[in-house]
Amino acid sequence: MTGAEILLKTAIKAGLEVCFTNPGTTEMPLVCAFDAIPGIRPYLGLFEGCCTGAADGYGRMADKPAMTLLHLGPGLGNGIANLHNARRARTPVFNVIGEHATWHRSADAPLNMDIVTLAETVSGWQRTGTAPENLSQDTADAISAALQGKVATLIVPSDVQWSDSPEDRIHPVKGPEEFIDSDSVDRAAELLGTGQKTALILGGRAMRREGLAAAARIKAKTGCDLLSERAPARLERGTGIAATEFIPYFPNQSLDLLAKYQTVVLVGAGEPVTFFGWPGYPSRLLNDNQNIGRITAADRSLPGALEGLADALGAPGHVDAAAAGFAQVERPQIPDGQLTAQKACLVLAALQPEDAIIVNESITSGAAYFPLGPGLPPHTLLMLPGGAIGYGMPCAVGAAIACPQRPVINFQADGSAMYTVQALWMQAREGLNITTLICSNRSYNILNIEFSRAEITAPGPHARSLTNLANPAIDWVQLSNGLGVPAVAADSCEVLARELKKALQEPGPHLIEMVF
Amino acid sequence: MTGAEILLKTAIKAGLEVCFTNPGTTEMPLVCAFDAIPGIRPYLGLFEGCCTGAADGYGRMADKPAMTLLHLGPGLGNGIANLHNARRARTPVFNVIGEHATWHRSADAPLNMDIVTLAETVSGWQRTGTAPENLSQDTADAISAALQGKVATLIVPSDVQWSDSPEDRIHPVKGPEEFIDSDSVDRAAELLGTGQKTALILGGRAMRREGLAAAARIKAKTGCDLLSERAPARLERGTGIAATEFIPYFPNQSLDLLAKYQTVVLVGAGEPVTFFGWPGYPSRLLNDNQNIGRITAADRSLPGALEGLADALGAPGHVDAAAAGFAQVERPQIPDGQLTAQKACLVLAALQPEDAIIVNESITSGAAYFPLGPGLPPHTLLMLPGGAIGYGMPCAVGAAIACPQRPVINFQADGSAMYTVQALWMQAREGLNITTLICSNRSYNILNIEFSRAEITAPGPHARSLTNLANPAIDWVQLSNGLGVPAVAADSCEVLARELKKALQEPGPHLIEMVF
């Protein structure tokens, strides 16, 4: 077997099923191996940021890594921003980068870059393959690392891919680690037992169904509040699921929220910090007068740790959802008249189907949506913990491939959408059940808000031009149709509601440009 | 003055005029400074790869750096591939990256990345600003380095941008270096004097008008051949200008070409190597039996070095262009009937106006165009020395902004165009005189050629799917119109000729989808 075949065989044995790729000449042996060693389906992206974004979305929903296959340093460079997002989301990614043949590196050919250095900026694990006979162990180690919630980068020179190995052993992959530091659970129980005003801040897999069920028991027993990370990689929401409040983006709001608590217990979340370093605000959102507890556990063990905490507090084993106030579906009415960002949120909340995956990259337009989530039918919300814009559309691709039976709705800011617009073509090619709702406000509105926060009431013409996407206005209907995704525009609530219903009924991708 | 204002004032004093940017919150002080300290016009790109590609195109044509302004690590990451291209093209770029406030870095906020490490992969010079009072010197040093043909990266934390400086001195910029190692010229003259079959391989600014005029004298005197780097960053071509032959892409062709020579003299070019490490071929294109000479000179001094070489050889001071066979315009006839890639090349060569800037990223479709260049009216050809696809459309943006009076024609592969398609919006917004000719063959055809070279006569379905862009076919007319650039499709030579003439007559950008 060639090195390429050994790599794929190891990945298939580990349960990997998909690869998002834009390959080139240095990856040809792996490209051919997809046919020779069937088991991993390759998906072509027209830009590497779409491949890495799709791998992020897939990993969040499948709880196992997608493989990527990127072409040399420039291909990795194009994928860096969404690998950064995957890293912050703790998404497992098996990130494979083709490299020049080992004997060709020193020629410093045109595409030569320092891939090792480039990869260090996003990888939780990385290695360069040196021989085909080691490539099964390399691959198994990479996938083991990925399963810990890391971007695991394996750089494979093309001669290592194409050479035959004297050794065909396929190495097994070590499963994801699970552990709970029970002392940390006990200390958290003590803090919660003091009767002080307390918040649990949930991160990672604490925000899955089982984690939230245990959190509901703790809340029912102690009266604590449940917060979640600012922009969760994945949060289960809806009726029957304990609601969490997000830590807000702007520092005055997040400081106000967190100042209410004498005690904060971090469960899978780091200590909260401001998104940017704003003048006049601290980086830390907690202060020295607060008691801070931390549950120490592997990401996969967080629900178990929360159950242990609930048990230690003597919380009843089951919370009556109706009594706890999260059983009732509370859909908003569909509003009428001219569409605004706020009304668009209401239409989405009124119509999103049960079990939907909501990929949210709405930046400023989605503010009114989040408080409605707990009253909607159960669904999954994917957000942007890494903050690098351009994650939404490819993340929807990956989520739809991981969960083909679930409808995916991408509530998507226009400026961010333009970063990885090529993902629409992947949606069309694969016939994915994704409805993209473009928030067409024709601006980087978040920056306009930053101007007013900085008391710049009249930004000059240059500054204004750098936040304005109106000249020319992007015609999302033509753009989307051009990439193969049928599209319509909606400037009223009635049209949006009608078109959203239609899009959700018809198989395949759709795009609705919501003109505000 | 704030650090941001000092930075801009220093750049303006150095003669910089444009900035390509997609800023965020950490760059707001610089955004506001564009209005406070007028002199640099900021251009918004909807994706950072378009900003860095535009800076590359601008720098190649203006012979001075554009500034970029990118948002943190992810913004730099998105711009890496075209910065790699700029580095390989020896383009001056003043690459400014916003960073979190110095006191906020340790909080490891969501967008935090190791920008220093990331920047090392493409920068010939880099520094992180630490205080506003040093920022003028930092900026001057960066621009001095850029003028040596480097990507010079200055990372500026947001507090360093917004803080007032106690010191307002604006530092001057050291001009680009000029030097010629006259010994290396003498040795080259000796080699050329032996009467062996010799090629000059020209790179960098040896390919400007003055360099090529001197090369013509050397050729007339010695009978040597003139070659140029495989994909020159900038080459002046057309009647009255000495023609060069490109070193081919495929190794059998390039080895065959170079094996003809007993002696090779490198003038601003590195020793030629194969583009990839192909099995059965060496990396080096020259061999130990060949005499290799090297002219050692600064990039700007290469034309002078060639003149020195011509003088040392006793070449007459002027070559009669008619006698040397490069005076006559030899336009091909406009072909007729169904369009093919080859016929598209003929239509372009038949119609391109005098003084046009041809941005070529046609990959496989442009093969028939290159031999025609020497017979066309004088023009500038920009190609892709770095090999990272997605350079064409933004490079055209930068070239058009540097040379608003010259028509720009971008002969552009479809697969590569999709990498930085957002550049069309910049073309529309600025009303640039760019005609984009999309080679719509709906495939990564270069990879199909690689399959056949590797004797993979029947690639499997997965391999085929990864080179095929036909499902769905991208509708470039809708896509381009959606981004504000009027577009038509052409599937016959007649329609292409008619539409190309029309596009060149009308101001502003146009796109023609050439359907092969």
Interface residues (C-beta under 8 A of the other chain):
Chain A: T21 P23 G24 T25 T26 M28 V31 C32 F34 D35 A36 R41 P42 L44 L46 F47 G49 G73 P74 G77 N78 I80 A81 H84 R88 H100 A101 W103 H104 S106 A107 D108 A109 P110 L111 M113 D114 T117 L118 E120 T121 V122 S158 D159 W162 R230 A231 G270 V273 T274 F275 F276 G277 P279 S283 R284 P385 G386 G387 A388 I389 G390 G415 M418 Y419 V421 Q422 W425 A428 R429 I446 L447 E450 F451 A454 I456 P459 G460 P461 H462 A463 S465 L466 N468 L469 N471 P472 A473 I474 D475 W476 V477 Q478 L479 S480 N481 G482 L483 G484
Chain B: T21 P23 G24 T25 T26 M28 V31 C32 F34 D35 A36 R41 P42 L44 L46 F47 G49 G73 P74 G75 G77 N78 I80 A81 H84 R88 H100 A101 W103 H104 S106 A107 D108 A109 P110 L111 M113 D114 T117 L118 E120 T121 V122 S158 D159 W162 R230 A231 G270 V273 T274 F275 F276 G277 P279 S283 R284 P385 G386 G387 A388 I389 G390 G415 M418 Y419 V421 Q422 W425 A428 R429 I446 L447 E450 F451 A454 I456 P459 G460 P461 H462 A463 S465 L466 N468 L469 N471 P472 A473 I474 D475 W476 V477 Q478 L479 S480 N481 G482 L483 G484
